[in-house]
């Protein structure tokens, strides 16, 4: 069998994949995007209050926001824009549109949480662990309903679907670069907490988002 233009790993992954489950309704997807973006933005709020970083474009936006006087939501939206070109080409307009909506909601909600909750004095280790676990759960909701918060999520999902690589492992490799970048603006303790949190976030994805684990579409 010829596999022109596709890797043997991708072909084997497709052939061994179980049949898809029943499709989600529009209401299912809309509610999931609303829940997922609220959860993700809440986790990022915890991290920002403790001046930590995490992986992905969210972590990159947090990192830049500590160095320049630009709101996190604005940076998060701008940094994600180039990745949507890739999403449109590889994932189609439905995924791209849902992801654009998700990024817009996370950016907007990032300005809402500080007005509603006072987290001054939050413990950095607590924020690193709980914040990243919350973000991971939110991403899991979005992934399972054909959406993402852009950036590295898009790259990781494409790698899983077309190459058979686990999205969590791909995301973790990319996130490591962002966390290491924190050494430029933060001390080693903050970077260590951030690395721990990013690893936990990606563990959530690695264990729970892989071919065959979830059959809804």
C-alpha positions, 0 to 999 in steps of 0.5 A: 500500500502506498502512503504518498504524502503521509507517514507510515505512522499516520496510516497505521494510526488511522487504520487502528482507530476505532469508529467515531461515536455519535456527533455532538450537537450545536448546543453540545459544542456551544456549551462545551466551548463556554465551559472550557474557556471559563475553566482555562481562563480561571486557571490562567488567572491563578498563574498570573496572580502568582506571576508564574508562566505555563506552556503554550502561547498562553504561557508566552503571553504571560511571560511577555505581559510581565515585561511590557505594559500590555494586557494579557488578553491582548497579547494572547490574541495577537500571539495566536493569530499566525497559528490560525493560518496553519489551523485553517489549512490543516484542520478546516474552517470549523475547527479554526472558527471554534478556536478563534471564538475560544481564544476571544473568550479566554482573552475577554474572560482574563479581564473579568476574573480580576474584577470578580475575585481577589487572589492577592497573596496566593501561594505560588506552588498552589497556583502552579499545581492547581492553575495548570490542572485547571487549564488542562481540564479546560483544554480537554473539554475544548479538544473533545468538542473540536476547538482549542485555544490556538497556538501550540494546541493546534500544532499538537492536535495536527501532530496527533491526527496526522502523525500518530504522536500523542498531543500531550507529548508534543505540547510538553516538548513545545511548552518546555521551551517557553518555560525555559524562556522564563529564566530571562525574567524570573528566578529559578524557584518561579521557573521550577514551579512553572515547569512542574505546573506545565508538566502536570497540565500536559500529563492531563492531556497525555493521559486523557486525550489520545486516539480511542480514549474518547469517541465523541466528535 
